[in-house]
Amino acid sequence: MQSNEGTYDVPVVIDSPNQQAQDDFNLPAVLSFIAKDLPAGMQLIVGLETPIDLKFDHEMTLTERYSMLTEDEWEQTDKLMEPLLKKMYDAPLSQS
């Protein structure tokens, strides 16, 4: 998404904050920072393997191994994404 300054704001993805076995003291501090102290409006995607007590704006629980979408979600997602992808791919062509 493009910001007011003309730069692009990209989501931050943290695959697993518990990599390399954070100890019992550091992991809660890391998770608390992720949940509470990031800049407003920042899109953040965090992959967690176990439930935590902290709340985020939205939580998605994956139910299918190696899949984010279930088969019945593909058509709806395609309808949402296809116009955005077309706009993204057409933009550089319109600027040349």
N, C-alpha and C positions, 0 to 999 in steps of 0.2 A: 504494500500500500504506500502511496506517495504522501509524504508529509507536506505541511505548509511551506517548509524551507526548500522544497524541491528535491529532497533526498528520499530514498526509499527506506521505509521501516520494515524490517524483516522479522519474522518470529524468531524467538530464541528457543532452541530445543535442547533440553537436558535429558539425555537418554536414561540415566540412572544416577541419582545423587549418591547412592550407596556403593558406587564402584570402589574397589580396593578396600572394601570392608571398613567404612568409617566407624570409629568407635562410638560407644553409647553417648558420649558427650558431644562430639562434633556433628553427628548426623542430625539430631534435633535442631541444632543451630543452623545448619545448612538449609534444612527444610523450612524453618521459620523465616529465614531470609528470603527464600524463594517465594513463600506464600505472602509475606507482608511488606518487604522492603524494596521491591523493584519499582521502577518508575511507573507512574500512572499511564494507562493506555498501552502498555507493553504487552504484546501477544507472546505468551509463554506456553510451551508444550513440555510437560514433564512426564517421563516414563517411570512409573514406580512398580515394583514387584510385590510389595506388601501394602496393606491399608495403613493410613496414618490418621492422626487426630486433627490435623490442620485442614481447613476448608479452602477450596479454590472456587472461582466463579462457576466453573463447569467441570464435571467429572465424567469421564467415559470409561466404562469397564469393558475390556475386550473379552469376547467369549469364544472366538474362533481362533485356533492356533494359526499363527503366521498371517493373519488377516485383520485389517482394521475395519473393513466393510463386510457386512454379511451379504449373501447373494441377493436378497430382496432389497438391498439399499443401492445397488449399482445403478439402476435406471434413474431414480430420483437424483442421485449424485451427479450422474452424467448430464442431466438436464440443467442442473445448477452450474456445473463447471464448464461445459462446452462453450457458452457465450463468453465467459471470462477468458478462457484459453484463446478463443478466436480474437478477442480484443487485444490480448497480450501479443499474439503473433502478428497481427495486422499493424500494430503501432509502429514498429521500426520501418515497415514498408511505406507508411504514409508520411514519414519524416524525410524520406530520401527524394 
